Amino acid sequence: MPQRPASRLSTNRSSLGHKARYALRHPRRVLPYLRRAGRDTWLRLRHRDGHVAYYRAVMASDTAKSPEAAVGGGPSHDRWLAIGQMQFDYLREHGLRPQDRMLELGCGNLRAGWRFIDHLEPGHYYGIDISPDILIEAKKTLVRYGLQHKLPYLTPVDNLTLDFLPDAAFTVVHAHSVFSHSTLDIIDECLANVGRVLAPGGFFDFTYDRTETREHQVLGEDFYYRTQTLVRLAARHGLAARFMDDWEQLPHGQSKLRVTHAA
Ligand SMILES: C[S@@+](CC[C@H](N)C(=O)[O-])C[C@H]1O[C@@H](n2cnc3c(N)ncnc32)[C@H](O)[C@@H]1O
């Protein structure tokens, strides 16, 4: 398995030692971090009914400030474009055809989604997200790129049971930078259900923040998992998960697994 920088894989960002060292190296980031921690504590207190409700509130707050930054695009529009392009190019190189039927989990404001919609036949893209605020931004992206005629579906969800979707409907399921914000029980719920909507021969690609030390989370927003944890979870639901080495070569901090029906 190729390596991201060793420091990235071995850092426990939740430890006090790491936080202290980070603060010394980046003193200007301390105040924004404290503000974010304060806001997140407030949101957690207001939304005690589970991670989805809490994270939906985080998304509402972030989207109100900047929809592009809310999906991890940072302050620059070029970065938003580049990360979307990277996702699209990767799947194109892996054979994404206009006839494919794609389900995108956590589609955000269609950073990559607009390119998928453009490439796919009308009605072949289905985007879901827990955040109604970001889905409203997704519609604006559709309008900006003149993609109304492609008739994509954009649907808010409360969970990843996928119970409202038909069996074997999708040849490609995609989740970029979604499990990096998800608790393990949400990932488990997704893996327990995604096999039903995945067509025979189809695949489910997802990215995750990889750690090779202790699994941990920061502010209830960013979650770091060991590859084996996710591979085992997939196997429990009759799915095979493969580490995507070629994704590792790309300038992106997360790693990628591809899940298929086990043989
Ligand atoms: C970092 S953004 C990435 C958005 C998009 N995939 C992209 O690459 O631009 C994460 C998105 O996942 C959504 N999300 C987080 N947890 C989710 C869940 N359990 N089910 C569906 N969407 C979720 C968030 O609302 C947000 O839009």
The ligand as a Tripos MOL2 file, in Angstrom:
@<TRIPOS>MOLECULE
LIG
   27    29     1     0     0
SMALL
NO_CHARGES

@<TRIPOS>ATOM
      1 C1        -16.9710   17.7640    2.2350 C.3       1 LIG1
      2 S1        -18.5450   17.7740    1.5020 S.3       1 LIG1
      3 C2        -18.2020   16.9880   -0.0590 C.3       1 LIG1
      4 C3        -19.3080   17.2120   -1.0620 C.3       1 LIG1
      5 C4        -19.0790   16.5300   -2.4250 C.3       1 LIG1
      6 N1        -19.0070   15.0960   -2.2940 N.3       1 LIG1
      7 C5        -17.8300   17.0950   -3.0340 C.2       1 LIG1
      8 O1        -16.8400   16.3920   -3.1350 O.co2     1 LIG1
      9 O2        -17.8550   18.2790   -3.3480 O.co2     1 LIG1
     10 C6        -19.4180   16.5170    2.4010 C.3       1 LIG1
     11 C7        -20.8860   16.4480    2.0000 C.3       1 LIG1
     12 O3        -21.4550   15.2630    2.5300 O.3       1 LIG1
     13 C8        -22.6800   15.5710    3.1380 C.3       1 LIG1
     14 N2        -22.8760   14.5370    4.1670 N.ar      1 LIG1
     15 C9        -22.2290   14.3950    5.3410 C.ar      1 LIG1
     16 N3        -22.6690   13.3190    5.9990 N.ar      1 LIG1
     17 C10       -23.6150   12.7460    5.1980 C.ar      1 LIG1
     18 C11       -24.4430   11.5840    5.3140 C.ar      1 LIG1
     19 N4        -24.3920   10.7890    6.3890 N.pl3     1 LIG1
     20 N5        -25.3180   11.3030    4.3240 N.ar      1 LIG1
     21 C12       -25.3860   12.1040    3.2170 C.ar      1 LIG1
     22 N6        -24.6280   13.2240    3.0560 N.ar      1 LIG1
     23 C13       -23.7520   13.5290    4.0320 C.ar      1 LIG1
     24 C14       -22.5120   16.9770    3.6690 C.3       1 LIG1
     25 O4        -23.7530   17.6120    3.8850 O.3       1 LIG1
     26 C15       -21.6930   17.6020    2.5470 C.3       1 LIG1
     27 O5        -22.4990   18.1330    1.5280 O.3       1 LIG1
@<TRIPOS>BOND
     1     1     2 1
     2     2     3 1
     3     2    10 1
     4     3     4 1
     5     4     5 1
     6     5     6 1
     7     5     7 1
     8     7     8 2
     9     7     9 1
    10    10    11 1
    11    11    12 1
    12    11    26 1
    13    12    13 1
    14    13    14 1
    15    13    24 1
    16    14    15 ar
    17    14    23 ar
    18    15    16 ar
    19    16    17 ar
    20    17    18 ar
    21    17    23 ar
    22    18    19 1
    23    18    20 ar
    24    20    21 ar
    25    21    22 ar
    26    22    23 ar
    27    24    25 1
    28    24    26 1
    29    26    27 1
@<TRIPOS>SUBSTRUCTURE
     1 LIG1         1 GROUP 0 **** ****
